[in-house]
Amino acid sequence: MKKNFSRRKFIKSTAYVAAAAGITTTLGCGGGGAYTIRSSKKAVVIGSGFGGSVAALRLGQAGISTALIERGQRWDYTGPQSFPTIADLSQGDGRTTWLGEVDAPSGRVPVNRYTGMMERVAGDTVDSVCGAGLGGGSLVYGGVLLQPREDLFADVFPNISYSEMNSKYYPKVLDLVSGGAIPDDILNSPTYAAKKAFIENAGAAGLTVVRSHVGFDWDIIRKEINGEIPAAASIGEYVFSCNSNAKNTLDKNYISLAENTGKVEVNTLHNVTAITRIGSRGAYQVHCEILSNEGEVVMNHIIT
């Protein structure tokens, strides 16, 4: 042990490890004064968004011991102040932004450094944003679940059967994530008058209107409309998850089911820095930095 690794820092580091994952490990000293823990799994899935969450569930259902790695934190719903709001953007709320000096949505408002929900990635002419947190992009998307037309799908994926996707895989996703299309009673409520007018005007213009599946719980939105709980989804407050818990983010379905298999271990605040191959038998090591909420590296984790 390095002499400058204090008791306080050790307690803080092990607390983050306990919060990040309940793992059986061996301890050792790593680089930069941070401890290193080691564990092993049959499979590792990096990223807990729409691809990673499904992969983790299927591996767990197949009985394969799996580590699901997520750089962001687990955003649990604890009440109407659980997540940042659109109104918080002008105040520079660090919870909106992944380890940045300015907020991710606008790229202008100064924020405190934090492992927030959205990262801004600069491009040559256009900046993009992506999710950071358990559930990935499902935390910060609009919840619209559109299925592509067959001709458009075939242009991009000519070697994948659209018929099989349509009959088997798209329904699997909708069964877990979708709350269905907007019901008539909600569409006819005063809260959704603008949406109803939009549909009527689009139809009058000769356009075909489709009520798409969406990843929201309409029963919770009914409670919002009836004044039983504070309004969130019904007033467009779902950019950063949803403070009424109406948004069906992946941590509530695919990831929860994956954990329930007893085979999938979720590791949050794990930033992958390298993947190395060891030996000639197809084994790998995934090197992760375990982060504090402020982005400080408090420990390293190597998963074989």
PAZAPA-4460 file (N, C-alpha, C; in steps of 0.05 Angstrom, whole numbers, plus 32768, in hexadecimal, padded with zeros to 4 digits):
% residues 304
    n_x    n_y    n_z   ca_x   ca_y   ca_z    c_x    c_y    c_z   seq   type   mol
   8011   7FE8   8000   8000   8000   8000   8011   8019   8000     1      M     A
   800A   802C   7FEF   8018   8045   7FEF   8012   8054   8009     2      K     A
   8026   8061   8015   8022   806E   802E   800F   8086   802C     3      K     A
   800D   8092   8014   7FFB   80A9   8011   7FDF   80A2   800B     4      N     A
   7FD8   8088   800C   7FBC   8080   8008   7FAF   8080   8023     5      F     A
   7FA0   8095   802A   7F96   8099   8044   7F7F   8087   804B     6      S     A
   7F79   8084   8065   7F62   8074   806E   7F48   8080   8063     7      R     A
   7F46   809B   8063   7F2E   80A8   8058   7F2A   80A1   803B     8      R     A
   7F40   80A2   802B   7F3D   809C   800F   7F37   807F   800A     9      K     A
   7F42   806D   801B   7F3C   8051   8018   7F1F   804B   801D    10      F     A
   7F14   8058   8033   7EF8   8054   8039   7EE6   805F   8023    11      I     A
   7EED   8076   8018   7EDE   8082   8002   7EDF   8070   7FEA    12      K     A
   7EF6   8066   7FE3   7EF9   8055   7FCC   7EE9   803B   7FCE    13      S     A
   7EEB   802E   7FE5   7EDC   8015   7FE8   7EBF   801A   7FE9    14      T     A
   7EB6   8031   7FF2   7E9A   8038   7FF2   7E90   803B   7FD6    15      A     A
   7EA0   8047   7FC4   7E98   8049   7FA8   7E96   802E   7F9B    16      Y     A
   7EA9   801C   7FA2   7EA9   8001   7F97   7E90   7FF3   7F9F    17      V     A
   7E89   7FF5   7FB9   7E70   7FE8   7FC3   7E58   7FF3   7FB4    18      A     A
   7E58   800D   7FAF   7E41   8019   7FA1   7E40   8011   7F84    19      A     A
   7E58   800E   7F79   7E5A   8008   7F5C   7E52   7FEB   7F56    20      A     A
   7E5A   7FD8   7F67   7E54   7FBC   7F61   7E5A   7FAB   7F7A    21      A     A
   7E4A   7F97   7F7D   7E4F   7F84   7F93   7E60   7F6D   7F88    22      G     A
   7E7A   7F70   7F87   7E8C   7F5E   7F79   7EA0   7F51   7F8C    23      I     A
   7EA6   7F37   7F86   7EBB   7F29   7F95   7ED6   7F30   7F87    24      T     A
   7EE8   7F3C   7F96   7F01   7F46   7F8A   7F19   7F3F   7F99    25      T     A
   7F30   7F43   7F8C   7F49   7F44   7F9A   7F54   7F60   7F98    26      T     A
   7F62   7F6A   7FAD   7F6B   7F85   7FAD   7F89   7F87   7FA8    27      L     A
   7F92   7F9D   7F9C   7FAE   7FA1   7F99   7FB2   7FBF   7F93    28      G     A
   7FCB   7FC8   7F92   7FD1   7FE4   7F8C   7FD2   7FE8   7F6F    29      C     A
   7FC4   7FFC   7F65   7FC5   8003   7F49   7FD5   801C   7F43    30      G     A
   7FD5   8025   7F2B   7FE3   803D   7F24   7FD6   8056   7F2E    31      G     A
   7FE6   806B   7F32   7FDB   8085   7F3A   7FD2   8085   7F57    32      G     A
   7FDA   8072   7F67   7FD2   8071   7F83   7FB7   8066   7F88    33      G     A
   7FA8   805E   7F74   7F8E   8052   7F77   7F8F   8034   7F7A    34      A     A
   7F7F   8029   7F8B   7F7E   800C   7F8E   7F73   7FFF   7F75    35      Y     A
   7F7A   7FE6   7F71   7F6F   7FD7   7F5A   7F61   7FBE   7F65    36      T     A
   7F48   7FBA   7F5C   7F3A   7FA2   7F62   7F38   7F91   7F49    37      I     A
   7F36   7F77   7F4C   7F35   7F65   7F36   7F1D   7F52   7F39    38      R     A
   7F11   7F4B   7F23   7EFB   7F38   7F23   7EFB   7F2A   7F08    39      S     A
   7EEB   7F15   7F06   7EEA   7F06   7EEC   7ECD   7EFF   7EE6    40      S     A
   7EC6   7F00   7ECC   7EAC   7EF8   7EC3   7EAF   7EE9   7EA8    41      K     A
   7E9A   7EDB   7EA1   7E9A   7ECE   7E87   7E97   7EE2   7E70    42      K     A
   7E88   7EF7   7E75   7E84   7F0B   7E60   7E83   7F27   7E6D    43      A     A
   7E8B   7F3B   7E5D   7E89   7F57   7E65   7E7A   7F66   7E4F    44      V     A
   7E67   7F76   7E58   7E58   7F88   7E45   7E5F   7FA5   7E4D    45      V     A
   7E69   7FB4   7E3A   7E71   7FD0   7E40   7E5B   7FE2   7E35    46      I     A
   7E4F   7FF1   7E47   7E3A   8003   7E40   7E1E   7FF7   7E46    47      G     A
   7E0D   8007   7E52   7DF3   7FFD   7E5B   7DDB   800A   7E4D    48      S     A
   7DE0   8013   7E34   7DCB   801E   7E24   7DBA   8009   7E16    49      G     A
   7DAE   8010   7E00   7D9B   7FFE   7DF3   7DA9   7FE4   7DE9    50      F     A
   7DC2   7FE6   7DE1   7DD0   7FCE   7DD9   7DDA   7FBD   7DF1    51      G     A
   7DE8   7FCB   7E03   7DF4   7FBD   7E1A   7DE0   7FB0   7E2D    52      G     A
   7DC9   7FBE   7E32   7DB6   7FB4   7E45   7DA9   7F9A   7E3A    53      S     A
   7DA3   7F9A   7E20   7D97   7F81   7E14   7DAB   7F6B   7E15    54      V     A
   7DC4   7F71   7E0D   7DD9   7F5C   7E0D   7DDD   7F50   7E29    55      A     A
   7DDD   7F61   7E3E   7DE1   7F58   7E59   7DCA   7F46   7E62    56      A     A
   7DB1   7F4D   7E5B   7D9A   7F3C   7E62   7D9C   7F21   7E55    57      L     A
   7DA2   7F21   7E3B   7DA3   7F07   7E2C   7DBA   7EF6   7E37    58      R     A
   7DD0   7F01   7E3E   7DE6   7EF2   7E4A   7DDE   7EE6   7E65    59      L     A
   7DD1   7EF7   7E75   7DC8   7EED   7E8F   7DB3   7ED7   7E8D    60      G     A
   7DA1   7EDA   7E7A   7D8D   7EC5   7E76   7D99   7EAB   7E6C    61      Q     A
   7DB1   7EAD   7E5F   7DBF   7E95   7E55   7DD0   7E89   7E6B    62      A     A
   7DD0   7E95   7E83   7DDF   7E8A   7E9A   7DFC   7E91   7E99    63      G     A
   7E04   7EA6   7E8B   7E20   7EAE   7E88   7E26   7EC5   7E9C    64      I     A
   7E3A   7EC1   7EAD   7E42   7ED6   7EC0   7E4D   7EEE   7EB0    65      S     A
   7E41   7F05   7EB5   7E46   7F1D   7EA5   7E4A   7F36   7EB6    66      T     A
   7E5D   7F46   7EAE   7E60   7F61   7EBA   7E56   7F75   7EA6    67      A     A
   7E43   7F86   7EAF   7E39   7F9C   7E9F   7E46   7FB5   7EA8    68      L     A
   7E56   7FC2   7E96   7E66   7FD9   7E9E   7E59   7FF3   7E94    69      I     A
   7E56   8006   7EA6   7E4B   8020   7E9F   7E5C   8036   7EAC    70      E     A
   7E64   804A   7E9C   7E75   805F   7EA6   7E66   8072   7EB9    71      R     A
   7E4B   8075   7EB4   7E3B   8087   7EC4   7E30   807A   7EDC    72      G     A
   7E1F   8089   7EEA   7E14   807F   7F03   7DF8   8074   7F00    73      Q     A
   7DEE   8067   7F14   7DD3   805D   7F15   7DC1   8073   7F1F    74      R     A
   7DAE   807C   7F0E   7D9C   8092   7F15   7D82   8086   7F1F    75      W     A
   7D80   8083   7F39   7D67   8078   7F45   7D52   808D   7F48    76      D     A
   7D39   8086   7F44   7D23   8098   7F49   7D1D   8098   7F67    77      Y     A
   7D1E   80AF   7F73   7D18   80B1   7F90   7D02   80C6   7F96    78      T     A
   7CF6   80D1   7F81   7CE2   80E6   7F85   7CE4   80FC   7F70    79      G     A
   7CD4   8111   7F72   7CD2   8125   7F5D   7CEB   8136   7F59    80      P     A
   7D00   8133   7F69   7D18   8142   7F65   7D30   8130   7F5E    81      Q     A
   7D2A   8118   7F53   7D3F   8105   7F4F   7D52   810C   7F39    82      S     A
   7D49   811A   7F24   7D59   811F   7F0C   7D59   813D   7F05    83      F     A
   7D6D   8146   7EF7   7D6D   8162   7EEE   7D56   8167   7EDB    84      P     A
   7D4E   8180   7ED8   7D38   8188   7EC6   7D42   819C   7EB2    85      T     A
   7D31   81A1   7E9E   7D37   81B5   7E8A   7D3C   81D0   7E97    86      I     A
   7D2C   81D6   7EAC   7D2F   81F0   7EBA   7D4B   81F2   7EC7    87      A     A
   7D56   81DB   7ECE   7D71   81DC   7EDB   7D87   81E3   7EC8    88      D     A
   7D82   81E1   7EAE   7D97   81E6   7E9B   7DA3   8202   7E9D    89      L     A
   7D92   8216   7EA1   7D9C   8231   7EA3   7DAC   8236   7EBD    90      S     A
   7DA8   8225   7ED0   7DB7   8227   7EEA   7DD1   8219   7EEA    91      Q     A
   7DD8   820B   7ED4   7DF1   81FC   7ED3   7DF2   81E4   7EE5    92      G     A
   7DDE   81D3   7EE4   7DDD   81BB   7EF5   7DEF   81A6   7EEA    93      D     A
   7E04   819E   7EFA   7E17   818B   7EF1   7E0C   816F   7EED    94      G     A
   7DF5   8169   7EF8   7DE8   814F   7EF4   7DE0   814A   7ED7    95      R     A
   7DDF   8160   7EC7   7DD7   815D   7EAB   7DEF   8154   7E9A    96      T     A
   7E07   8156   7EA4   7E1F   8155   7E92   7E34   8141   7E9C    97      T     A
   7E3E   8132   7E89   7E54   811E   7E8F   7E6F   812C   7E90    98      W     A
   7E79   8131   7EA8   7E94   813A   7EAD   7E9D   8150   7E9A    99      L     A
   7E8D   8165   7E98   7E93   817C   7E87   7E95   8196   7E97   100      G     A
   7EA0   81AA   7E8A   7EA2   81C4   7E96   7E8A   81D6   7E8F   101      E     A
   7E7D   81CF   7E78   7E64   81DC   7E70   7E4F   81C7   7E6B   102      V     A
   7E36   81CF   7E6D   7E20   81BC   7E6B   7E1F   81AE   7E50   103      D     A
   7E17   8195   7E4F   7E16   8186   7E36   7E01   818F   7E23   104      A     A
   7DE8   8196   7E2C   7DD4   819E   7E19   7DDA   81B7   7E08   105      P     A
   7DE4   81CC   7E15   7DEA   81E5   7E06   7E07   81E8   7E00   106      S     A
   7E18   81DC   7E10   7E35   81E0   7E0C   7E3F   81FC   7E14   107      G     A
   7E2F   820A   7E24   7E36   8226   7E2B   7E35   822B   7E49   108      R     A
   7E22   8220   7E58   7E1E   8227   7E74   7E32   8218   7E85   109      V     A
   7E42   8227   7E96   7E55   8219   7EA7   7E47   8207   7EBB   110      P     A
   7E53   81F0   7EC0   7E48   81DD   7ED4   7E5F   81D2   7EE5   111      V     A
   7E57   81C8   7EFD   7E6A   81BA   7F0E   7E70   819F   7F02   112      N     A
   7E88   8196   7F05   7E91   817C   7EF9   7E83   8165   7F08   113      R     A
   7E75   8155   7EF8   7E64   8140   7F04   7E5F   812A   7EEF   114      Y     A
   7E5B   8112   7EF9   7E54   80FB   7EE7   7E37   80FC   7EE0   115      T     A
   7E2F   8111   7ED0   7E14   8116   7EC9   7E0A   8104   7EB2   116      G     A
   7DF1   8109   7EAA   7DE3   80F7   7E98   7DEA   80F9   7E7B   117      M     A
   7DF5   810F   7E72   7DF9   8113   7E55   7E15   811E   7E4F   118      M     A
   7E21   8112   7E3B   7E3C   811B   7E32   7E39   812A   7E17   119      E     A
   7E47   8140   7E14   7E48   814E   7DFB   7E62   8147   7DED   120      R     A
   7E5F   813E   7DD4   7E76   8136   7DC4   7E79   8149   7DAD   121      V     A
   7E8F   8157   7DAC   7E94   816C   7D97   7E9B   815F   7D7D   122      A     A
   7E8F   816A   7D67   7E96   8161   7D4C   7EA1   8179   7D3C   123      G     A
   7EA8   8175   7D23   7EB3   818B   7D13   7E9E   81A0   7D0E   124      D     A
   7E85   8198   7D08   7E70   81AB   7D03   7E58   81A8   7D15   125      T     A
   7E55   8190   7D20   7E3D   818B   7D31   7E46   817D   7D4A   126      V     A
   7E3C   8185   7D61   7E41   8177   7D7A   7E2A   8163   7D7F   127      D     A
   7E31   814C   7D8C   7E1D   8138   7D92   7E1C   8134   7DB0   128      S     A
   7E06   8129   7DBA   7E04   8122   7DD6   7DFC   8105   7DD9   129      V     A
   7E05   80F8   7DEE   7DFF   80DC   7DF4   7DFB   80D9   7E11   130      C     A
   7DED   80C4   7E19   7DE7   80BF   7E35   7DFE   80B4   7E44   131      G     A
   7DFE   80B9   7E5E   7E12   80AE   7E71   7E04   80A7   7E8A   132      A     A
   7E03   808E   7E91   7DF4   8085   7EA8   7DE8   8069   7EA3   133      G     A
   7DE0   805C   7EB8   7DD5   8041   7EB4   7DBB   8043   7EA5   134      L     A
   7DBB   8038   7E8D   7DA4   803B   7E7A   7DAC   804B   7E62   135      G     A
   7DC4   8056   7E62   7DCF   8064   7E4A   7DBC   8078   7E3E   136      G     A
   7DB8   8076   7E24   7DA8   8089   7E15   7D8B   808A   7E1D   137      G     A
   7D81   8074   7E2B   7D65   8074   7E33   7D60   8089   7E49   138      S     A
   7D75   8093   7E56   7D71   80A8   7E6A   7D6B   80C3   7E5E   139      L     A
   7D75   80C8   7E46   7D74   80E3   7E3B   7D66   80E4   7E1F   140      V     A
   7D59   80CF   7E16   7D4B   80D0   7DFC   7D2E   80D8   7E01   141      Y     A
   7D20   80DD   7DEB   7D04   80E6   7DED   7CF0   80D0   7DF1   142      G     A
   7CF8   80B7   7DF1   7CE6   80A1   7DF7   7CD6   8097   7DDF   143      G     A
   7CDB   80A2   7DC7   7CCD   809A   7DAF   7CD8   8080   7DA4   144      V     A
   7CC7   806C   7DA0   7CD0   8051   7D97   7CC4   804C   7D7B   145      L     A
   7CD2   8056   7D67   7CC9   8053   7D4B   7CD6   803A   7D3E   146      L     A
   7CC5   802A   7D31   7CCF   8014   7D22   7CD3   801C   7D05   147      Q     A
   7CEA   8017   7CF8   7CEE   8020   7CDD   7CDD   8010   7CC9   148      P     A
   7CD8   801C   7CB2   7CCB   800E   7C9C   7CDE   7FF9   7C91   149      R     A
   7CD2   7FE4   7C85   7CE3   7FCE   7C7B   7CF7   7FD7   7C66   150      E     A
   7CEE   7FE9   7C54   7D01   7FF1   7C3E   7D18   8000   7C49   151      D     A
   7D14   8011   7C5D   7D2A   8020   7C69   7D3C   800E   7C79   152      L     A
   7D30   7FFB   7C87   7D40   7FE8   7C97   7D52   7FD8   7C84   153      F     A
   7D48   7FCF   7C6E   7D57   7FBE   7C5B   7D6E   7FCD   7C4F   154      A     A
   7D6B   7FE8   7C4B   7D81   7FF7   7C40   7D9A   7FF7   7C53   155      D     A
   7D95   7FF7   7C6D   7DAA   7FF8   7C80   7DB4   7FDC   7C89   156      V     A
   7DA1   7FCA   7C8C   7DA8   7FAF   7C96   7D9E   7F9A   7C81   157      F     A
   7DAA   7F98   7C6A   7DA0   7F86   7C55   7DA2   7F68   7C5D   158      P     A
   7DB4   7F62   7C70   7DB8   7F46   7C77   7DA8   7F3D   7C8F   159      N     A
   7D97   7F4E   7C9A   7D87   7F47   7CB1   7D6A   7F45   7CA9   160      I     A
   7D5C   7F31   7CB2   7D40   7F2C   7CAB   7D2E   7F40   7CB9   161      S     A
   7D22   7F52   7CA9   7D0F   7F65   7CB5   7CF6   7F56   7CBF   162      Y     A
   7CEE   7F41   7CB1   7CD7   7F31   7CBA   7CDB   7F26   7CD6   163      S     A
   7CF3   7F1C   7CDC   7CF9   7F12   7CF6   7CFA   7F28   7D0B   164      E     A
   7D06   7F3F   7D03   7D06   7F56   7D16   7CEA   7F5F   7D1C   165      M     A
   7CD9   7F5F   7D08   7CBE   7F69   7D0B   7CAD   7F56   7D1C   166      N     A
   7CB1   7F3C   7D19   7CA0   7F29   7D27   7CAB   7F21   7D42   167      S     A
   7CC5   7F25   7D47   7CD1   7F1A   7D5F   7CDF   7F30   7D70   168      K     A
   7CF2   7F3E   7D64   7D03   7F4F   7D75   7CF8   7F6A   7D7C   169      Y     A
   7CEB   7F78   7D68   7CDE   7F91   7D6F   7CC9   7F8D   7D85   170      Y     A
   7CB8   7F79   7D83   7CA4   7F74   7D98   7CB1   7F6F   7DB4   171      P     A
   7CC8   7F62   7DB4   7CD6   7F5D   7DCE   7CDD   7F78   7DDB   172      K     A
   7CE7   7F8A   7DCB   7CEF   7FA4   7DD7   7CD6   7FB3   7DE0   173      V     A
   7CC1   7FB4   7DD0   7CA9   7FC3   7DD7   7C9C   7FB7   7DF0   174      L     A
   7C9D   7F9D   7DF3   7C90   7F91   7E0B   7C9D   7F9B   7E25   175      D     A
   7CB7   7FA0   7E23   7CC6   7FA9   7E3C   7CC7   7FC7   7E3F   176      L     A
   7CC9   7FD6   7E29   7CCF   7FF2   7E2B   7CB7   8004   7E26   177      V     A
   7CA5   7FFC   7E14   7C90   800E   7E0C   7C78   800E   7E1F   178      S     A
   7C6D   8025   7E22   7C53   8027   7E30   7C3C   8029   7E1C   179      G     A
   7C42   8026   7E02   7C2E   8028   7DED   7C2C   8044   7DE2   180      G     A
   7C1B   8047   7DCE   7C16   8062   7DC3   7C05   8072   7DD6   181      A     A
   7C04   808C   7DD2   7BF5   809E   7DE4   7BD8   8096   7DE3   182      I     A
   7BCC   8091   7DFB   7BAF   8089   7DFC   7B9D   80A1   7DF6   183      P     A
   7B85   809B   7DEE   7B72   80B0   7DE7   7B6C   80C3   7DFE   184      D     A
   7B68   80B8   7E16   7B61   80C9   7E2D   7B77   80DD   7E33   185      D     A
   7B90   80D5   7E30   7BA6   80E8   7E35   7BA8   80FC   7E1E   186      I     A
   7BA5   80F3   7E05   7BA7   8105   7DEF   7B90   811A   7DF0   187      L     A
   7B79   8113   7DFA   7B63   8125   7DFC   7B63   8137   7E15   188      N     A
   7B77   8134   7E26   7B78   8144   7E3E   7B83   8160   7E36   189      S     A
   7B7C   8175   7E46   7B87   8190   7E40   7BA5   8191   7E40   190      P     A
   7BB2   8180   7E4F   7BD0   8180   7E50   7BDC   817B   7E34   191      T     A
   7BCE   816A   7E24   7BD9   8162   7E0A   7BCA   816F   7DF3   192      Y     A
   7BBE   8186   7DF8   7BAF   8194   7DE3   7BC1   819B   7DCB   193      A     A
   7BD9   81A3   7DD0   7BEB   81AA   7DBA   7BF2   8192   7DA9   194      A     A
   7BF6   817B   7DB6   7BFB   8163   7DA6   7BE3   815B   7D95   195      K     A
   7BCB   815E   7DA1   7BB3   8157   7D92   7BB0   8169   7D7A   196      K     A
   7BB5   8183   7D7E   7BB3   8196   7D68   7BC8   8190   7D52   197      A     A
   7BDF   8188   7D5A   7BF4   8181   7D47   7BEB   8169   7D35   198      F     A
   7BDF   8155   7D42   7BD5   813E   7D33   7BBF   8146   7D1F   199      I     A
   7BAD   8157   7D29   7B97   815F   7D17   7BA1   8170   7D00   200      E     A
   7BB4   8181   7D04   7BBF   8192   7CEF   7BCF   8181   7CDB   201      N     A
   7BDE   816E   7CE5   7BED   815C   7CD3   7BDB   814C   7CC2   202      A     A
   7BC5   8142   7CCD   7BB2   8133   7CBD   7BA4   8144   7CA8   203      G     A
   7B9E   815D   7CB0   7B91   8170   7C9D   7BA4   8177   7C86   204      A     A
   7BBE   8174   7C8B   7BD2   817A   7C76   7BD7   8162   7C65   205      A     A
   7BC9   814C   7C6A   7BCC   8134   7C59   7BE2   8121   7C62   206      G     A
   7BED   8126   7C7A   7C02   8114   7C85   7BF6   80FD   7C95   207      L     A
   7C03   80E6   7C94   7BFA   80CF   7CA4   7C07   80D1   7CBF   208      T     A
   7BF7   80D1   7CD3   7C00   80D3   7CEF   7C00   80B8   7CFC   209      V     A
   7C17   80B1   7D08   7C1A   8098   7D17   7C1F   809E   7D34   210      V     A
   7C0F   8093   7D45   7C15   8095   7D62   7C2A   807F   7D69   211      R     A
   7C42   8087   7D6C   7C58   8074   7D70   7C58   8069   7D8D   212      S     A
   7C64   8052   7D90   7C6A   8048   7DAB   7C7D   805C   7DB8   213      H     A
   7C7A   805F   7DD2   7C8C   806F   7DE2   7C94   8061   7DFC   214      V     A
   7CAB   8068   7E06   7CB5   805B   7E1E   7CAC   8069   7E37   215      G     A
   7C92   806C   7E3B   7C88   807A   7E52   7C71   8069   7E5E   216      F     A
   7C6C   806D   7E78   7C56   8060   7E86   7C3F   8074   7E87   217      D     A
   7C2A   806E   7E77   7C14   8081   7E75   7C04   8083   7E8F   218      W     A
   7C04   806E   7E9F   7BF6   8070   7EB9   7C02   8085   7ECB   219      D     A
   7C1D   8087   7ECA   7C2A   809C   7EDA   7C24   80B7   7ECF   220      I     A
   7C23   80B9   7EB4   7C1D   80D3   7EA8   7C00   80DB   7EAE   221      I     A
   7BEE   80C8   7EB0   7BD3   80CE   7EB9   7BD3   80DB   7ED5   222      R     A
   7BE3   80D0   7EE6   7BE5   80DC   7F01   7BF0   80F8   7F00   223      K     A
   7C02   80FE   7EEE   7C0C   8119   7EEA   7BF5   812B   7EE2   224      E     A
   7BE6   8123   7ECD   7BD1   8133   7EC2   7BBB   8138   7ED7   225      I     A
   7BB6   8124   7EE8   7BA1   8127   7EFD   7BAB   8135   7F16   226      N     A
   7BC4   813E   7F16   7BCE   814D   7F2C   7BD6   813C   7F45   227      G     A
   7BD7   8121   7F41   7BDE   8110   7F57   7BFC   8111   7F5E   228      E     A
   7C0C   8116   7F4A   7C29   8119   7F4D   7C32   8131   7F3D   229      I     A
   7C4A   813C   7F43   7C54   8153   7F34   7C57   814C   7F16   230      P     A
   7C51   815F   7F05   7C53   815A   7EE8   7C70   8159   7EDF   231      A     A
   7C76   8146   7ECE   7C91   8143   7EC2   7C8F   813B   7EA5   232      A     A
   7C8A   8122   7E9F   7C88   8119   7E84   7C73   8128   7E74   233      A     A
   7C5C   812E   7E81   7C46   813B   7E73   7C4C   8158   7E6C   234      S     A
   7C62   8164   7E77   7C69   817F   7E6F   7C85   817F   7E62   235      I     A
   7C8D   8168   7E58   7CA6   8167   7E48   7CBF   8165   7E59   236      G     A
   7CBD   815F   7E73   7CD5   815D   7E84   7CDE   8140   7E85   237      E     A
   7CEB   8137   7E6F   7CF5   811C   7E6E   7D0F   811A   7E5F   238      Y     A
   7D1D   8131   7E5C   7D37   8131   7E4F   7D4B   8122   7E60   239      V     A
   7D4B   8126   7E7A   7D5D   8118   7E8D   7D4D   8105   7E9E   240      F     A
   7D48   80ED   7E93   7D36   80DA   7EA0   7D1B   80E9   7EA5   241      S     A
   7D0D   80E3   7EBB   7CF3   80EF   7EBF   7CEC   80EF   7EDD   242      C     A
   7CE6   8107   7EE7   7CE2   810A   7F04   7CC6   8101   7F0E   243      N     A
   7CB6   80F5   7EFC   7C9E   80E7   7F05   7CA2   80C9   7F04   244      S     A
   7CB9   80C1   7EFA   7CBF   80A4   7EF5   7CAF   8098   7EDF   245      N     A
   7CA5   80A9   7ECC   7C94   809E   7EB6   7CA5   8093   7E9F   246      A     A
   7CBE   8099   7E9E   7CCF   8091   7E87   7CD9   8074   7E8C   247      K     A
   7CD5   8063   7E78   7CDE   8047   7E7B   7CFB   8044   7E72   248      N     A
   7D0D   804E   7E83   7D29   804C   7E7D   7D33   802F   7E81   249      T     A
   7D49   8028   7E74   7D52   800C   7E73   7D59   8000   7E8E   250      L     A
   7D60   8011   7EA1   7D67   8006   7EBC   7D4E   7FFA   7EC9   251      D     A
   7D36   8001   7EC0   7D1E   7FF7   7ECC   7D15   7FDD   7EBF   252      K     A
   7D1F   7FD6   7EA7   7D15   7FBE   7E9A   7D2C   7FAB   7E93   253      N     A
   7D3A   7FB0   7E7D   7D4F   7F9D   7E74   7D65   7F99   7E8A   254      Y     A
   7D6E   7FAF   7E96   7D84   7FAD   7EA9   7D7A   7FA0   7EC3   255      I     A
   7D63   7FA7   7ECC   7D57   7F9B   7EE4   7D53   7F7D   7EE0   256      S     A
   7D49   7F76   7EC9   7D45   7F59   7EC3   7D60   7F4B   7EC1   257      L     A
   7D74   7F58   7EB6   7D8E   7F4C   7EB4   7D99   7F46   7ED0   258      A     A
   7D97   7F5A   7EE2   7DA0   7F56   7EFD   7D91   7F3F   7F0B   259      E     A
   7D78   7F3D   7F05   7D67   7F29   7F12   7D6E   7F0C   7F0A   260      N     A
   7D7D   7F09   7EF4   7D86   7EEE   7EEC   7D9B   7EE3   7F00   261      T     A
   7DA7   7EF5   7F10   7DBC   7EED   7F22   7DD7   7EE9   7F15   262      G     A
   7DD8   7EEE   7EFB   7DF1   7EE9   7EEB   7DFE   7F03   7EE2   263      K     A
   7DEF   7F19   7EE4   7DF9   7F33   7ED9   7DFF   7F46   7EF0   264      V     A
   7E18   7F50   7EF1   7E21   7F62   7F05   7E25   7F7E   7EF9   265      E     A
   7E17   7F92   7F03   7E19   7FAD   7EF8   7E2F   7FBC   7F06   266      V     A
   7E41   7FC8   7EF6   7E57   7FD8   7F01   7E54   7FF4   7EF7   267      N     A
   7E4A   8007   7F07   7E47   8022   7EFF   7E5F   8033   7F07   268      T     A
   7E61   804B   7EFC   7E78   805D   7F01   7E92   804E   7EFA   269      L     A
   7E91   803E   7EE6   7EA9   802F   7EDB   7EAF   803A   7EBF   270      H     A
   7EC5   8048   7EBE   7ECE   8053   7EA4   7EE3   8041   7E98   271      N     A
   7EDD   8035   7E81   7EF0   8022   7E75   7F06   8031   7E67   272      V     A
   7F1F   802A   7E6E   7F36   8037   7E63   7F45   8026   7E4F   273      T     A
   7F43   800C   7E51   7F52   7FFA   7E3F   7F46   7FDE   7E3F   274      A     A
   7F49   7FD0   7E29   7F42   7FB4   7E27   7F5A   7FA6   7E1C   275      I     A
   7F65   7F92   7E2A   7F7D   7F84   7E22   7F77   7F66   7E20   276      T     A
   7F84   7F59   7E0C   7F81   7F3C   7E09   7F98   7F2F   7E19   277      R     A
   7F91   7F19   7E26   7FA5   7F0B   7E36   7FA6   7EEE   7E2C   278      I     A
   7FBE   7EE4   7E27   7FC2   7EC9   7E1E   7FB7   7EC5   7E02   279      G     A
   7FB3   7EAC   7DFB   7FAA   7EA5   7DE0   7F8F   7E96   7DE0   280      S     A
   7F81   7E97   7DF7   7F68   7E87   7DF9   7F4F   7E99   7DF9   281      R     A
   7F53   7EB1   7DEF   7F3C   7EC3   7DEC   7F33   7ED1   7E05   282      G     A
   7F45   7ED3   7E19   7F3E   7EE1   7E32   7F46   7EFF   7E2F   283      A     A
   7F38   7F10   7E3D   7F3D   7F2D   7E3C   7F3C   7F38   7E58   284      Y     A
   7F48   7F50   7E5A   7F46   7F5F   7E73   7F3A   7F7B   7E6C   285      Q     A
   7F26   7F83   7E7B   7F1A   7F9D   7E77   7F23   7FAE   7E8F   286      V     A
   7F31   7FC4   7E89   7F3C   7FD6   7E9D   7F29   7FED   7EA1   287      H     A
   7F20   7FF1   7EBA   7F0D   8006   7EC0   7F18   8018   7ED6   288      C     A
   7F11   8032   7ED4   7F15   8045   7EEA   7EFA   8048   7EF8   289      E     A
   7EFA   8044   7F12   7EE2   8048   7F22   7EE2   8066   7F2B   290      I     A
   7ECC   8074   7F24   7ECB   8090   7F27   7EB9   8098   7F3F   291      L     A
   7EC0   80AF   7F4B   7EAE   80BC   7F5E   7E99   80CB   7F4D   292      S     A
   7E85   80D6   7F5A   7E71   80E6   7F4C   7E7D   80FF   7F3F   293      N     A
   7E94   8108   7F49   7EA1   811F   7F3E   7EB6   8118   7F28   294      E     A
   7EB8   80FE   7F22   7ECA   80F5   7F0D   7EE6   80EF   7F17   295      G     A
   7EEB   80EF   7F31   7F05   80E7   7F3C   7F08   80C9   7F3B   296      E     A
   7F20   80C0   7F33   7F26   80A3   7F32   7F2C   809A   7F4F   297      V     A
   7F1B   808A   7F5A   7F1E   8081   7F76   7F29   8064   7F78   298      V     A
   7F27   8055   7F62   7F31   803A   7F62   7F31   8030   7F45   299      M     A
   7F40   801B   7F40   7F41   800E   7F26   7F34   7FF2   7F29   300      N     A
   7F28   7FE8   7F13   7F1C   7FCE   7F13   7F24   7FC0   7EF9   301      H     A
   7F30   7FA9   7EFC   7F38   7F99   7EE4   7F27   7F80   7EE4   302      I     A
   7F17   7F7D   7ECE   7F05   7F66   7ECC   7F10   7F53   7EB7   303      I     A
   7F16   7F3B   7EBE   7F20   7F27   7EAB   7F09   7F16   7EA1   304      T     A
***
